[in-house]
Amino acid sequence: MASEAKLSLVPDSMNVCPVCASTSIVIDCVSGEVLCRMCGAVLTESAPTLAPEWRKQDIENSRTGLPYTLLSHDKGLSTTISSSLKDANGKAIPADEVEAITRLRLLDRRASMQNSSNRSLNKGLKELEKIADKLGVGKTILEQAAWIYRKVLKEGFTRGRPVQATAAAALYAACRDLETPRTLKDFAAITNVSKKELARCYRKMLSVVDLQLPTIDLMKCISRVAASVGFCERAKRRAFELVRLAQKSGNLIGKDPMGTAAAVLYIAGTLEGEHVRQKDLAKAAGVTEVTIRNRCRSLKSFVKINAL
C-alpha cells in the first residue's frame, strides 16, 4: 500500500525525484520505501513504516504494542508495566521482586491519571463504552464518539455537565454521523438522563464544536420498525415507494422520522392486506398512537392519489 508522502516523514532532499524532477513522491507503508510515482525510482528504503512490528517466527524476540485507538486516554501510545509474573525467558520472578513491580505498576497508573483532564477523559471514555455495549453499536461508531468527546472536552464543554449526559450525546452524534438509526429515547432508556436533557446537551454540543451531521435516513427507520413488527417484504417495498413520492412532494419536511416510518408502514400494510395494530407499530417506533394517526391523516389524501 502506498500513500502520499508527508514532508515531515522524508528528508528535504527527497521531496523532488533526482531522475525525472517530479514532486509526486509516495511512501510504501509495507516495505518502507520512498518511491517516485512518475518514473518509479526508489529514493530510499528506510522510511518509517506503518506495518505492525512483530515477528511470529522468533517468539523470544517478538515485540508489539497496543494498537492506536481513541478509546484510551493515552491513545494506546504509552508504555505500561506488564502484570505478568514471568520474565522474558518464561521463568518466574522472585518473590522479593514481585512486590516492587506491583508498587511500580501502581505508581505508573497514578502518574498517568495525575492530570485532571486525563481523569475526566478516562471517565468519559469508560462511560462511552458502557453505553455502546448496552446499545450494541459497533467499534467504528464508538471510535467516532470518542473523537467527538475529545473535541468537546478540549473546548471545555464538559465542565459543569454530567459525564453520562455528555457521553450519551457524543454517542448519539456519532450514530447520526454514521447514519445508524438510534433515537434519543433509546439512550434515555439505558441511562439516568432524561430525553429532554439529552436533546439539550446534543443541541448545545453541535453549536460548540460545529458538527455538520446528516439527517436521519427515513428508509433505515422503516427497515428497523418493519423488522421489529415482522412486516413482509412486499409491504416494506410499498412503504419505500410511498416515502419516495412523499419526499419529492415535500410532505415530510420537519416530521419525526420514526413516527413517519410507523405511519407509512401502517398505510402500506393496509394497502397490501397486511393489517398490523397501531399499538404494535407505536411500541416498535417509540412513538404514541396519536402520532401515527396524525401522520396518517396528513398523508391520507396524498396516498389515495398515488394508490390509484
Summary of the structure (lengths in Angstrom):
residues: 308
radius of gyration: 27.5
end to end distance: 55.7
largest distance: 86.9
contacts: 844
relative contact order: 0.06
helix: 54%
strand: 5%
